[in-house]
């Protein structure tokens, strides 16, 4: 028997409060990330903001490191406006 791992299910969508709890950050911090464009991808459906679990996991995966000197690791910036250098502009 083959087990299909949620292949037929739609992506699990979380509201801001649930997404913040999932990430272990405050609701306000997640809202700030959304405002500054530094946070995970989200969907706007009607007046609701929804996050797919896979998008939250992908966003946190950017911060995965093997050591403090890991040069291949990406940076998850704080919830604030980014400098031109941080945005990749010159």
C-alpha positions as CSV (number, residue, x, y, z in Angstrom):
1,X,0.0,0.0,0.0
2,X,1.4,3.4,-1.0
3,X,0.9,6.3,1.4
4,X,0.4,9.7,-0.2
5,X,1.5,12.4,2.1
6,X,-1.2,15.1,1.9
7,X,-0.9,15.1,-1.9
8,X,-4.7,15.7,-2.3
9,X,-5.0,18.3,0.4
10,X,-4.8,22.1,-0.3
11,X,-2.0,24.0,1.4
12,X,-2.7,24.6,5.1
13,X,-3.3,28.3,5.5
14,X,-2.8,30.1,8.8
15,X,-4.0,33.5,10.0
16,X,-1.5,36.0,11.4
17,X,-1.9,34.9,15.0
18,X,-1.5,31.2,14.1
19,X,1.5,32.0,11.8
20,X,3.2,34.0,14.5
21,X,2.7,31.2,17.0
22,X,4.1,28.7,14.4
23,X,7.2,30.9,14.0
24,X,7.6,31.7,17.7
25,X,7.4,35.4,17.2
26,X,4.9,38.1,18.2
27,X,2.0,39.0,16.0
28,X,3.3,42.6,15.9
29,X,6.7,41.4,14.7
30,X,5.1,39.4,11.9
31,X,2.9,42.4,10.9
32,X,6.1,44.6,10.8
33,X,7.8,42.0,8.6
34,X,4.8,42.2,6.3
35,X,4.9,46.0,6.2
36,X,8.7,46.1,5.4
37,X,8.7,43.2,3.0
38,X,11.2,41.2,5.1
39,X,8.8,38.4,6.1
40,X,7.4,35.3,4.6
41,X,5.2,35.3,1.6
42,X,1.5,35.7,2.4
43,X,-1.8,35.8,0.7
44,X,-4.5,38.4,0.9
45,X,-8.0,37.0,0.5
46,X,-10.7,39.5,1.0
47,X,-9.7,41.3,4.2
48,X,-7.7,38.3,5.5
49,X,-4.0,37.8,5.5
50,X,-3.1,34.1,5.3
51,X,0.2,32.3,5.3
52,X,0.8,28.8,3.9
53,X,2.8,26.6,6.2
54,X,5.2,25.7,3.4
55,X,5.9,29.4,2.9
56,X,6.6,29.9,6.6
57,X,8.9,26.9,6.6
58,X,10.7,28.2,3.4
59,X,11.2,31.6,5.0
60,X,12.7,30.1,8.2
61,X,14.9,27.8,6.1
62,X,16.8,30.9,4.9
63,X,18.3,31.1,8.4
64,X,19.6,27.6,8.5
65,X,23.3,27.5,9.3
66,X,25.9,24.8,10.1
67,X,28.2,27.2,12.0
68,X,28.6,30.9,12.9
69,X,31.0,31.2,10.0
70,X,28.7,29.6,7.4
71,X,29.2,31.9,4.3
72,X,26.5,30.1,2.3
73,X,23.7,31.0,4.7
74,X,21.2,33.7,3.9
75,X,20.1,36.4,6.3
76,X,16.7,36.8,7.8
77,X,16.6,40.5,8.5
78,X,14.9,42.1,11.5
79,X,11.5,43.6,11.0
80,X,12.6,47.1,9.9
81,X,13.2,49.0,6.7
82,X,16.2,47.5,4.8
83,X,19.2,49.6,3.7
84,X,19.9,49.7,-0.1
85,X,22.8,47.3,0.6
86,X,20.6,44.8,2.4
87,X,18.1,45.0,-0.5
88,X,20.9,44.2,-2.9
89,X,21.0,47.7,-4.5
90,X,24.2,49.5,-5.2
